[in-house]
């Protein structure tokens, strides 16, 4: 139990920092783009580059986790995030692109944490344990919305990025003493091969249930990435200041902290995981559709309620899905299978923000992009519910 709690705490903190670093440039995009200046539609390209590099890393990180251990890979993710933010703070377009690639390479943090928690968690408690760990993502988003604008007002956006980057690097050093336990099963004879990509994808497609989870991950991560990239910018376009928009973002994201734990608890005891994710997918489509109606006449409290509904669905499925992937994986393949499924998520995180960027550039409408990017979730919701109803208890 001691090692489970230490693993949970360390993975929670590292994923909070990685998430914070990943979304901070998007939260600060209104001031960054105003100063440089850059057209807002290019934000989709930036987050798409993050997703693209994450896709490559997550599809092939199984060998790195096996060779170096999950904690060492987590430390590397923190360092990559820290240096990525440092490059972004310089404010030169080629270095912004490099920062996106480095931050995307930190996508190995989730497969690594799944490998570690899968070792110490009992199958029955896994949905709840994974959901608790995955609340680190909304915590990171909440911190980005709260700290980012505040630090920017105090020190400027460049120093805001540097401060958070330094925090990531410092925590990577703090967890070093835990390596003797958490990386004790590393296999130093394991070598990376290009065939790892093929074997990982083949492993995902070898089971229909895992394949369905991968398609769900495509839709869910794609919509989540789009929302994170453009929601604060969307609110500034209907009259809110950066601090006000960041505050609304943070308050609404807090619903995901409760949602992730609650959905994980339900999936552990009462509702089949695939059915739970099906219901959440339908809720994603409905709540995003309501957000498309926002304008200057909406009351702030009503916007927060709708955004909280998005948070409780779009940002709350992760623990249920990751625990289900772990359940369906061979004991030694938790990290590899998780990386494979999440690589489909990063494909969605690449495709849907690019779609949104193109729609915004052509039409100038933030609403149309959100609606189009929510349609895959509607499709996946119907598929998962149908599969769940047809499968035995």
CORNOR-V323051 format. One record per backbone hydrogen bond with DSSP energy under -0.5 kcal/mol. NH is the residue of the N-H (numbers start at 1). CO is the residue of the C=O. E is the energy in kcal/mol with one decimal. If there is no record, write none. Layout:
# CORNOR-V323051
nh=[NH;NH]
co=[CO;CO]
e=[E;E]
This chain:
# CORNOR-V323051
nh=[5;6;7;8;9;10;11;12;13;14;15;16;17;18;19;20;21;22;23;24;25;27;28;29;31;32;33;34;35;36;37;38;42;43;44;46;47;48;49;50;51;52;53;54;55;56;57;58;59;60;60;61;63;65;66;67;68;69;73;74;75;76;77;78;79;80;81;82;83;84;85;86;87;88;89;90;90;91;91;95;96;97;98;99;100;101;102;103;104;105;106;106;107;108;109;110;111;112;113;114;115;116;117;118;119;119;120;121;125;126;129;130;131;132;133;134;135;135;136;137;138;139;140;141;142;143;144;145;146;147;148;148;150;151;152;153;154;155;156;156;160;161;162;163;164;165;166;167;168;169;170;171;172;173;174;175;176;177;178;179;180;181;182;183;184;186;187;188;190;196;197;198;199;200;201;202;203;204;205;206;207;211;212;213;214;215;216;217;218;219;220;221;222;223;224;225;226;227;228;229;230;231;234;235;236;237;238;238;239;240;245;246;247;248;249;250;251;252;253;254;255;256;257;257;258;259;260;261;262;263;264;265;266;267;268;269;269;270;271;276;277;278;279;280;281;282;283;284;285;286;287;288;289;290;291;292;293;294;298;303;304;305;306;307;308;309;310;311;312;313;313;314;315;315;316;321;322;323;324;325;326;327;328;329;329;333;334;337;338;339;340;341;342;343;344;344;345;346;347;348;349;350;351;352;354;355;356;357;358;359;360;361;362;363;364;364;365;366;369;370;371;372;373;374;374;375;375;378;379;380;381;382;383;384;385;386;387;388;389;390;391]
co=[1;2;3;4;5;6;7;8;9;10;11;12;13;14;15;16;17;18;19;20;21;23;24;26;28;28;29;30;31;32;33;33;39;40;41;42;43;44;45;46;47;48;49;50;51;52;53;54;55;56;57;57;60;61;62;63;64;65;69;70;71;72;73;74;75;76;77;78;79;80;81;82;83;84;85;86;87;87;88;92;92;93;94;95;96;97;98;99;100;101;102;103;104;105;106;107;107;108;109;110;111;112;113;114;115;116;116;117;122;122;125;126;127;128;129;130;131;132;133;134;134;135;136;137;138;139;140;141;142;143;143;144;146;147;148;149;150;151;151;152;156;157;158;159;160;161;162;163;164;165;166;167;168;169;170;171;173;174;175;176;177;178;178;179;181;183;66;186;187;193;194;194;195;196;197;198;199;200;201;202;204;207;208;209;210;211;212;213;214;215;216;217;218;219;220;221;222;223;224;225;226;227;230;231;232;233;234;235;236;235;241;242;243;244;245;246;247;248;249;250;252;253;253;254;254;255;256;257;258;259;260;261;262;263;264;265;266;266;266;272;273;274;275;276;277;278;279;280;281;282;283;284;285;286;287;288;290;291;295;299;300;301;302;303;304;305;306;307;308;309;310;310;310;311;313;317;318;319;320;321;322;323;324;325;326;330;331;333;334;335;336;337;338;339;340;341;341;342;343;344;345;346;347;348;350;351;352;353;354;355;356;357;358;359;359;360;359;364;365;366;367;368;369;370;371;371;372;374;375;376;377;378;379;380;381;382;383;384;385;386;387]
e=[-2.5;-2.2;-2.7;-2.8;-2.6;-2.6;-2.4;-2.1;-2.2;-2.3;-2.1;-1.8;-2.2;-2.4;-2.4;-2.5;-2.7;-2.0;-2.2;-1.6;-0.6;-2.2;-2.2;-1.0;-0.8;-2.3;-3.2;-1.1;-1.9;-2.1;-1.0;-1.5;-2.1;-1.9;-0.8;-1.8;-2.4;-1.7;-2.0;-1.7;-2.3;-2.4;-2.2;-2.2;-2.4;-1.6;-2.1;-3.1;-1.9;-0.9;-0.6;-0.8;-0.5;-2.4;-2.2;-2.6;-2.6;-1.8;-1.9;-1.9;-2.5;-2.2;-2.0;-1.9;-2.3;-2.6;-2.1;-2.4;-2.6;-2.2;-2.2;-1.7;-2.3;-2.0;-1.9;-0.6;-1.1;-0.5;-1.1;-0.7;-2.2;-2.1;-2.0;-2.5;-1.9;-1.8;-2.5;-2.7;-2.1;-1.9;-0.7;-0.7;-2.1;-1.1;-2.0;-0.7;-0.6;-2.0;-2.1;-2.3;-2.2;-1.9;-2.8;-2.4;-0.9;-0.5;-1.0;-2.0;-0.7;-1.1;-2.6;-3.3;-1.8;-2.5;-2.4;-2.5;-0.8;-0.9;-1.8;-1.6;-0.6;-2.0;-2.6;-2.4;-3.1;-2.6;-2.0;-2.3;-2.1;-3.3;-0.8;-1.1;-0.9;-3.4;-2.2;-2.3;-1.9;-3.3;-0.7;-1.5;-1.7;-2.0;-2.0;-2.8;-1.8;-2.2;-2.3;-1.7;-1.8;-1.9;-2.5;-2.1;-1.6;-1.2;-1.8;-1.7;-1.1;-0.6;-1.7;-1.9;-0.6;-1.1;-2.4;-2.2;-1.1;-1.5;-3.8;-0.7;-1.8;-2.2;-1.2;-0.7;-2.8;-2.4;-2.2;-2.7;-2.2;-1.9;-2.2;-1.0;-0.9;-2.4;-2.2;-1.7;-2.3;-2.0;-2.3;-2.6;-2.0;-1.9;-2.9;-2.5;-1.6;-2.0;-2.6;-3.1;-1.9;-2.4;-2.7;-2.3;-2.1;-2.4;-2.8;-2.3;-1.9;-1.3;-0.6;-0.8;-1.0;-2.0;-3.0;-2.8;-2.1;-2.3;-2.4;-2.4;-2.7;-2.4;-2.1;-1.3;-1.5;-1.9;-0.6;-0.7;-1.1;-2.7;-2.8;-1.3;-2.7;-3.2;-1.9;-2.4;-2.6;-2.5;-1.4;-1.0;-0.6;-3.2;-2.3;-2.5;-2.5;-1.8;-2.2;-2.3;-2.1;-1.8;-2.1;-2.1;-1.7;-2.1;-2.6;-2.1;-1.9;-1.6;-1.8;-1.3;-1.8;-1.6;-1.7;-2.0;-2.4;-1.9;-2.2;-2.8;-2.4;-1.7;-2.0;-2.5;-2.5;-0.6;-1.1;-2.5;-0.8;-0.9;-1.2;-2.2;-3.0;-2.2;-1.8;-2.5;-2.4;-2.2;-1.8;-0.5;-0.9;-2.2;-0.6;-2.9;-2.4;-2.5;-2.2;-2.5;-2.8;-1.6;-0.9;-0.7;-1.2;-2.4;-1.6;-1.8;-2.4;-1.3;-2.8;-2.4;-1.1;-2.4;-2.9;-2.9;-2.4;-2.6;-2.8;-2.4;-2.1;-3.1;-0.6;-1.8;-0.5;-0.6;-0.8;-1.6;-2.2;-2.5;-2.1;-0.8;-0.8;-0.6;-0.9;-1.3;-2.0;-2.6;-2.6;-1.9;-2.0;-3.0;-2.2;-2.1;-2.5;-2.5;-2.2;-1.6;-1.4]
